[in-house]
Amino acid sequence: MLKKSVMLLFFILSISTFSMVTHAASSSESVNQSFYGYKEPSFNSAKTNGGSQYGAQNVGVMEKRDNGWWKIETWEGPVWINVNGEERVMGDFYAYDEPSLSSKIANAGAKYGRQTFRIVDGTTDGWLKIKTWEGEKWMNPTAEQITVNKTIYAYNEPSFNAKKANYGEPFNPQNWGVIERKENGWMKVGTYEGYKWINPDGEERFVNKSFYAYNEASFNAAKANAGALYSPQNFRVVDGTPSGWLKVKTWEGEKWMNLDGEERFINQSFYAYNEPSFSSGKANAGALYSPQNFRIIDGTTSGWLKIKTWEGDKWMNPHEKDPGSSKYQMPVKNPNVSSWYGSRWGTVHKGIDFAAAKGTPIMASKSGTVQFAGFGVRGQGFGGYGNAVVIKHEDGLWTLYGHMDSILTTVGAHVQQGQVIGKVGSTGDSTGNHLHFEIKNQYIGGQVDPKPYLPF
């Protein structure tokens, strides 16, 4: 009899337990506010319902968890919700107004200390919306904060040869929110343009062949290391250009190298020579090369470039004529040179300065079309030149006239050699009245020594 009673009690308890589980699995709860649904019980999982909120409604709860997550039935199938948020102990982080490291920092710019926060939303890239004394803010537990106490460039990709962000201008010293690090020093950070890459300390790289280094990112710049090759060794790379140039730290300071050469389209026919001299033998059986792409691998300060051809490495200078038959004229009358092209005050002076009284007429050195006429702005072209004019000539060269007091021509105008295009002044980065004159083989940059072109 006792055995039968025990068996009956066990049967009743079994029925009761089964009934409670079934009830919990099909319980209905009233949610009196709008809410998001998630594919997983995490605020960083993908949202359901097309990313839109569900309206207030009764929901069928399939499962409940201690941290506030419920699995409910929806038209999309099982979905996870957390109406009241999830409490979590966190600390030592910055909070932001928006889910972006470039948005305004909350808490008066200070980090939050370790404490309990209530998480109420999130994004799939790691951001969490939390409740704070200022209201709802955003934090990213995967982000790291660093302070960079110097100006640095940011890049679109983790490479010094990638395009620069911020219109090519450096960022001022500031705190950065880092969301990704690479072993070679690159860090992915938030900026006002979105996520970009920085490398404040540079990238250590082994250069496995001998190479020349240059004072500027140009094969026509003066060579470093007393003109000698550097042997294969480790260098620290600190900057670069999309055309393959890299700025490296050397015993002389920061210099530029281009290991693979620079691809450039030469837009006119030209002769190539065996040496950087018009008196050396012509290459290509004495025939002209047609306009085409060439790989430039070296150069001289007088404008010569060493290029790769079907005959091997040759020299060309399509923009420079024999100095004895110059077709450029002086840009001012009675020229008085105050500074030549070349090294000056620890940098490279990229043109010739002609000292002259304010208001002295400035003439086009050669006929051509005006491509720039205005005040140079850094990041937008010709920063520091003040009032400037740039003229493109039919030989593929450009001339630049800087620090003008006034400009007497307009963009698109065709000017004749000797035509007055402005007057001498001291605008921009200038300490006195003078004309800064450049000859260039490209619109921005590409300065060559003007002296061989002018009738001195």
C-alpha positions as CSV (number, residue, x, y, z in Angstrom):
1,M,0.0,0.0,0.0
2,L,2.9,2.4,0.9
3,K,4.6,1.6,-2.4
4,K,1.4,2.5,-4.4
5,S,1.1,5.8,-2.5
6,V,4.7,6.8,-3.3
7,M,4.2,6.0,-7.0
8,L,1.0,8.0,-7.1
9,L,2.7,11.0,-5.4
10,F,5.5,10.8,-8.0
11,F,3.0,10.7,-10.8
12,I,1.2,13.8,-9.5
13,L,4.5,15.8,-9.1
14,S,5.5,14.8,-12.6
15,I,2.3,16.2,-14.0
16,S,2.7,19.4,-12.0
17,T,6.2,19.9,-13.1
18,F,5.3,19.3,-16.8
19,S,2.4,21.7,-16.5
20,M,4.7,24.6,-15.2
21,V,7.3,24.2,-18.1
22,T,4.5,24.2,-20.6
23,H,3.0,27.3,-19.1
24,A,6.3,29.2,-19.1
25,A,6.9,28.3,-22.7
26,S,3.6,29.7,-23.9
27,S,3.2,32.7,-21.5
28,S,1.9,36.0,-22.7
29,E,3.4,39.3,-21.6
30,S,2.2,42.8,-22.2
31,V,4.9,45.2,-23.5
32,N,3.6,48.8,-23.2
33,Q,6.4,50.5,-25.2
34,S,8.1,50.3,-28.6
35,F,11.0,47.9,-28.7
36,Y,13.7,46.4,-31.0
37,G,14.1,42.8,-31.8
38,Y,17.4,41.0,-32.2
39,K,18.5,37.8,-33.8
40,E,20.6,36.8,-30.8
41,P,20.3,37.8,-27.0
42,S,22.9,40.6,-27.5
43,F,22.5,44.3,-28.3
44,N,25.4,43.9,-30.8
45,S,23.5,41.3,-32.9
46,A,21.6,42.2,-36.0
47,K,18.1,43.8,-35.5
48,T,15.0,42.1,-36.9
49,N,11.9,43.7,-38.4
50,G,14.0,45.4,-41.0
51,G,15.8,47.4,-38.2
52,S,12.5,49.1,-37.2
53,Q,10.9,49.0,-33.7
54,Y,7.9,46.8,-32.9
55,G,5.0,48.7,-31.5
56,A,3.6,48.2,-28.0
57,Q,1.8,44.8,-27.9
58,N,1.2,41.5,-26.1
59,V,4.0,39.0,-26.9
60,G,4.3,35.3,-26.6
61,V,7.3,34.5,-24.5
62,M,9.2,31.3,-25.3
63,E,12.1,31.7,-23.0
64,K,13.3,34.1,-20.3
65,R,16.9,34.8,-19.1
66,D,18.1,36.4,-15.8
67,N,19.7,39.3,-17.7
68,G,16.4,40.5,-19.1
69,W,16.4,38.8,-22.4
70,W,13.2,37.2,-23.7
71,K,12.8,35.0,-26.7
72,I,9.4,35.8,-28.3
73,E,7.3,34.6,-31.2
74,T,7.0,37.1,-34.2
75,W,6.0,37.0,-37.9
76,E,9.7,36.4,-38.6
77,G,10.0,33.5,-36.2
78,P,11.7,33.5,-32.8
79,V,13.2,36.9,-31.9
80,W,15.1,38.2,-28.8
81,I,14.0,41.4,-26.9
82,N,15.2,43.2,-23.8
83,V,12.7,45.9,-22.9
84,N,14.3,47.1,-19.7
85,G,17.9,46.8,-20.7
86,E,20.8,44.7,-19.4
87,E,22.9,45.7,-16.4
88,R,26.7,45.3,-16.8
89,V,29.7,46.5,-14.7
90,M,32.0,48.5,-17.0
91,G,34.6,51.3,-16.5
92,D,37.6,53.3,-17.8
93,F,36.0,54.3,-21.1
94,Y,34.8,57.4,-23.0
95,A,31.1,57.8,-23.9
96,Y,29.9,59.6,-27.0
97,D,26.8,61.4,-28.2
98,E,26.5,59.2,-31.2
99,P,27.9,55.7,-32.1
100,S,31.0,57.2,-33.7
101,L,34.5,58.0,-32.3
102,S,34.4,61.3,-34.1
103,S,31.2,62.5,-32.3
104,K,31.3,64.7,-29.2
105,I,32.7,63.1,-26.0
106,A,30.2,63.0,-23.1
107,N,30.8,63.4,-19.4
108,A,32.7,66.7,-20.0
109,G,35.3,64.9,-21.9
110,A,36.3,62.6,-19.0
111,K,36.3,58.9,-18.8
112,Y,33.7,57.0,-16.8
113,G,35.0,55.1,-13.8
114,R,34.1,51.5,-13.1
115,Q,30.4,51.2,-12.2
116,T,27.1,49.5,-13.2
117,F,25.5,50.7,-16.4
118,R,22.2,49.8,-18.0
119,I,22.6,48.9,-21.7
120,V,19.5,49.6,-23.8
121,D,20.6,49.3,-27.4
122,G,23.6,48.6,-29.7
123,T,25.0,48.2,-33.2
124,T,26.6,45.3,-35.0
125,D,30.0,47.0,-35.0
126,G,30.4,46.9,-31.2
127,W,28.7,50.1,-30.0
128,L,26.4,50.0,-26.9
129,K,23.8,52.6,-25.9
130,I,23.9,53.1,-22.1
131,K,22.0,55.2,-19.6
132,T,24.1,57.9,-17.9
133,W,23.6,61.0,-15.7
134,E,23.5,63.0,-19.0
135,G,20.9,60.7,-20.6
136,E,21.5,57.9,-23.1
137,K,25.1,57.9,-24.6
138,W,27.2,55.5,-26.6
139,M,30.3,53.6,-25.8
140,N,32.4,51.0,-27.6
141,P,34.1,48.5,-25.3
142,T,36.4,47.4,-28.1
143,A,37.7,50.9,-28.6
144,E,41.0,52.1,-27.1
145,Q,41.9,55.8,-26.3
146,I,45.4,57.1,-27.1
147,T,46.9,60.6,-26.9
148,V,49.1,61.8,-29.8
149,N,51.0,64.9,-28.9
150,K,52.0,65.9,-32.4
151,T,50.5,66.7,-35.7
152,I,50.0,63.6,-37.9
153,Y,48.4,62.6,-41.2
154,A,45.6,60.1,-41.4
155,Y,45.2,57.8,-44.4
156,N,42.3,56.0,-46.1
157,E,44.1,52.6,-45.8
158,P,46.9,51.3,-43.5
159,S,49.6,52.4,-45.9
160,F,51.7,55.5,-46.3
161,N,51.0,55.3,-50.0
162,A,47.3,55.5,-49.5
163,K,45.3,58.7,-50.1
164,K,45.5,61.1,-47.1
165,A,42.4,62.1,-45.2
166,N,41.5,65.7,-44.1
167,Y,42.1,67.1,-47.6
168,G,45.7,66.1,-47.3
169,E,46.3,68.3,-44.2
170,P,47.7,66.9,-40.9
171,F,45.5,66.6,-37.8
172,N,46.4,68.6,-34.7
173,P,47.6,66.9,-31.4
174,Q,44.5,65.2,-29.8
175,N,43.0,62.1,-28.3
176,W,42.1,59.3,-30.7
177,G,39.7,56.4,-30.3
178,V,41.3,53.3,-31.6
179,I,39.1,50.4,-32.7
180,E,41.8,48.2,-34.5
181,R,45.5,47.8,-34.3
182,K,48.0,46.1,-36.7
183,E,51.4,44.7,-35.7
184,N,53.2,47.3,-37.9
185,G,51.9,50.2,-35.9
186,W,48.8,51.1,-37.9
187,M,45.7,52.1,-35.9
188,K,42.1,52.5,-37.1
189,V,40.6,55.6,-35.6
190,G,37.5,57.7,-35.8
191,T,37.6,61.1,-37.5
192,Y,35.0,63.6,-38.8
193,E,35.3,61.8,-42.2
194,G,34.7,58.4,-40.7
195,Y,37.2,55.7,-39.8
196,K,40.8,56.4,-41.0
197,W,44.2,55.0,-40.3
198,I,47.1,56.6,-38.4
199,N,50.7,55.5,-37.6
200,P,52.2,58.1,-35.2
201,D,55.5,56.3,-34.7
202,G,56.0,55.0,-38.3
203,E,56.5,51.6,-39.7
204,E,59.7,49.6,-39.5
205,R,60.6,48.2,-42.9
206,F,63.5,46.3,-44.4
207,V,64.6,47.7,-47.8
208,N,66.2,44.8,-49.6
209,K,68.1,46.7,-52.3
210,S,70.3,49.8,-52.7
211,F,68.5,53.0,-53.5
212,Y,68.9,56.8,-53.7
213,A,67.1,59.1,-51.2
214,Y,66.0,62.6,-52.1
215,N,65.3,65.8,-50.1
216,E,61.8,66.0,-51.6
217,A,59.3,63.5,-53.1
218,S,60.6,64.2,-56.6
219,F,63.3,62.6,-58.7
220,N,64.4,66.1,-59.6
221,A,65.1,67.0,-56.0
222,A,68.6,67.0,-54.6
223,K,69.9,63.6,-53.5
224,A,70.6,62.9,-49.9
225,N,73.6,60.9,-48.5
226,A,76.1,63.0,-50.5
227,G,74.5,61.6,-53.7
228,A,75.5,58.0,-52.7
229,L,73.3,55.0,-52.7
230,Y,71.9,53.7,-49.4
231,S,72.7,50.0,-48.8
232,P,69.9,47.5,-48.0
233,Q,68.9,48.0,-44.3
234,N,66.0,48.7,-42.0
235,F,64.3,52.1,-42.2
236,R,61.5,53.7,-40.3
237,V,58.8,54.9,-42.7
238,V,56.8,58.0,-41.5
239,D,54.9,59.3,-44.5
240,G,54.3,58.7,-48.2
241,T,52.4,59.6,-51.4
242,P,50.0,57.7,-53.6
243,S,52.7,57.8,-56.4
244,G,55.0,55.4,-54.4
245,W,57.2,57.8,-52.5
246,L,58.0,57.0,-48.9
247,K,59.5,59.4,-46.3
248,V,62.1,57.6,-44.1
249,K,64.3,58.5,-41.2
250,T,68.0,58.6,-42.0
251,W,71.2,59.8,-40.4
252,E,70.5,63.2,-42.1
253,G,66.9,63.5,-41.0
254,E,63.8,62.6,-42.9
255,K,64.3,61.9,-46.6
256,W,62.3,60.5,-49.5
257,M,62.7,57.3,-51.5
258,N,60.8,55.5,-54.3
259,L,61.9,52.0,-54.7
260,D,59.7,50.9,-57.6
261,G,59.7,54.2,-59.5
262,E,56.9,56.5,-60.4
263,E,54.5,55.8,-63.3
264,R,53.9,59.0,-65.3
265,F,52.2,59.8,-68.6
266,I,54.4,62.0,-70.8
267,N,51.9,64.0,-72.9
268,Q,54.2,65.0,-75.8
269,S,56.7,63.5,-78.1
270,F,60.4,63.6,-77.0
271,Y,63.9,62.4,-77.5
272,A,65.6,60.1,-75.0
273,Y,69.4,60.2,-74.4
274,N,72.0,57.7,-73.1
275,E,73.1,60.3,-70.5
276,P,71.4,63.3,-68.9
277,S,72.8,65.6,-71.5
278,F,71.6,66.9,-74.9
279,S,75.1,66.3,-76.3
280,S,75.0,62.5,-75.5
281,G,73.8,60.0,-78.0
282,K,70.1,59.7,-78.7
283,A,68.3,56.5,-77.9
284,N,65.5,54.8,-79.9
285,A,67.6,55.0,-83.1
286,G,67.4,58.7,-82.9
287,A,63.6,58.8,-83.3
288,L,61.1,60.5,-81.0
289,Y,59.1,58.6,-78.4
290,S,55.4,59.2,-78.7
291,P,53.3,60.3,-75.8
292,Q,52.8,57.3,-73.4
293,N,53.3,56.0,-69.8
294,F,56.8,55.7,-68.6
295,R,58.3,54.5,-65.3
296,I,60.6,57.1,-63.8
297,I,63.4,55.7,-61.6
298,D,65.8,58.6,-61.1
299,G,66.5,62.2,-62.0
300,T,68.6,65.3,-61.7
301,T,68.0,68.8,-60.2
302,S,68.3,70.2,-63.7
303,G,65.1,68.5,-64.8
304,W,66.4,65.2,-66.4
305,L,64.5,62.0,-65.6
306,K,65.8,58.4,-66.0
307,I,63.1,56.2,-67.5
308,K,62.7,52.6,-68.4
309,T,62.4,51.9,-72.1
310,W,62.6,49.0,-74.5
311,E,66.4,49.7,-74.7
312,G,66.9,49.8,-71.0
313,D,67.2,52.8,-68.7
314,K,67.5,56.1,-70.7
315,W,67.3,59.8,-69.9
316,M,64.8,62.4,-71.0
317,N,64.0,66.0,-70.4
318,P,60.9,66.8,-72.6
319,H,60.3,70.1,-70.8
320,E,63.8,71.6,-71.0
321,K,65.2,72.9,-74.2
322,D,68.9,73.5,-74.9
323,P,69.7,76.4,-72.6
324,G,71.2,78.2,-75.6
325,S,67.8,78.5,-77.3
326,S,65.6,79.4,-74.3
327,K,62.0,80.4,-75.2
328,Y,61.1,81.8,-71.8
329,Q,61.6,85.5,-70.9
330,M,62.3,87.2,-67.5
331,P,59.0,87.8,-65.6
332,V,60.1,91.2,-64.5
333,K,62.3,94.0,-66.0
334,N,65.7,94.6,-64.6
335,P,65.7,91.3,-62.7
336,N,67.4,91.3,-59.3
337,V,67.6,87.7,-57.9
338,S,67.4,87.6,-54.1
339,S,67.2,83.8,-53.8
340,W,67.9,81.0,-56.2
341,Y,66.3,77.6,-56.6
342,G,67.8,74.9,-54.2
343,S,68.7,74.4,-50.6
344,R,67.9,77.3,-48.3
345,W,67.5,77.5,-44.5
346,G,67.4,73.7,-44.2
347,T,64.7,73.2,-46.8
348,V,64.5,73.4,-50.6
349,H,63.5,76.7,-52.2
350,K,61.4,75.6,-55.2
351,G,61.8,78.7,-57.4
352,I,63.7,81.9,-58.0
353,D,62.9,85.1,-56.0
354,F,63.1,88.4,-57.9
355,A,63.3,91.4,-55.5
356,A,61.3,94.4,-56.8
357,A,59.4,97.3,-55.5
358,K,55.7,96.9,-54.7
359,G,53.6,97.4,-57.8
360,T,56.3,96.4,-60.3
361,P,54.6,94.8,-63.3
362,I,54.8,91.0,-63.6
363,M,54.9,89.6,-67.1
364,A,54.0,86.1,-68.4
365,S,57.3,84.4,-69.1
366,K,55.8,82.6,-72.0
367,S,52.4,82.4,-73.8
368,G,49.9,80.1,-72.3
369,T,46.5,79.6,-70.6
370,V,45.8,80.7,-67.0
371,Q,44.9,77.8,-64.9
372,F,44.9,79.4,-61.4
373,A,44.5,83.1,-60.4
374,G,43.6,83.7,-56.8
375,F,44.8,83.5,-53.2
376,G,46.4,80.1,-52.4
377,V,44.8,78.2,-49.6
378,R,46.5,75.3,-47.8
379,G,44.8,72.0,-48.6
380,Q,43.2,73.4,-51.7
381,G,46.3,74.3,-53.7
382,F,49.2,76.8,-53.6
383,G,48.9,77.5,-49.9
384,G,51.4,80.1,-48.7
385,Y,51.9,81.7,-52.1
386,G,49.4,84.5,-51.4
387,N,48.0,86.0,-54.6
388,A,49.3,83.7,-57.3
389,V,48.9,82.9,-61.0
390,V,49.7,79.6,-62.7
391,I,50.0,79.4,-66.5
392,K,50.1,76.2,-68.6
393,H,52.3,76.4,-71.7
394,E,52.2,74.4,-74.9
395,D,55.5,72.7,-74.1
396,G,53.9,70.8,-71.2
397,L,55.3,73.1,-68.5
398,W,53.6,75.4,-66.0
399,T,54.9,78.7,-64.6
400,L,53.9,80.1,-61.2
401,Y,54.0,83.7,-60.0
402,G,53.6,84.1,-56.3
403,H,53.1,86.7,-53.5
404,M,51.5,89.2,-55.9
405,D,50.1,92.5,-54.6
406,S,47.3,92.3,-57.3
407,I,46.2,89.9,-60.1
408,L,45.4,91.3,-63.5
409,T,44.2,88.2,-65.3
410,T,41.6,85.4,-64.8
411,V,41.4,81.6,-65.0
412,G,40.9,80.5,-68.6
413,A,42.4,83.6,-70.2
414,H,45.1,83.1,-72.9
415,V,48.0,85.4,-72.2
416,Q,50.8,86.3,-74.5
417,Q,54.5,86.3,-73.6
418,G,55.3,89.6,-72.0
419,Q,51.7,90.4,-71.1
420,V,51.3,92.0,-67.6
421,I,49.4,89.5,-65.4
422,G,49.9,91.2,-62.0
423,K,52.0,93.4,-59.8
424,V,54.8,92.6,-57.3
425,G,53.7,92.4,-53.6
426,S,54.2,90.5,-50.4
427,T,51.1,88.4,-49.8
428,G,51.1,84.9,-48.3
429,D,54.2,83.6,-46.6
430,S,56.4,86.4,-47.5
431,T,58.7,88.8,-45.6
432,G,59.1,91.5,-48.2
433,N,58.1,92.6,-51.7
434,H,59.3,90.2,-54.3
435,L,58.1,87.8,-57.1
436,H,58.5,84.1,-56.4
437,F,58.8,82.4,-59.8
438,E,58.6,78.7,-60.5
439,I,58.7,76.4,-63.5
440,K,56.9,73.1,-63.0
441,N,56.4,69.9,-64.9
442,Q,53.0,69.3,-63.3
443,Y,50.2,71.6,-62.1
444,I,50.7,71.0,-58.3
445,G,54.3,70.2,-57.3
446,G,56.9,69.2,-59.9
447,Q,59.1,72.2,-59.5
448,V,62.4,72.3,-61.5
449,D,65.2,74.8,-61.5
450,P,64.0,77.8,-63.6
451,K,67.6,79.0,-64.3
452,P,68.3,77.0,-67.4
453,Y,65.1,78.2,-69.0
454,L,65.6,81.9,-68.5
455,P,67.9,84.2,-70.4
456,F,70.4,85.1,-67.6
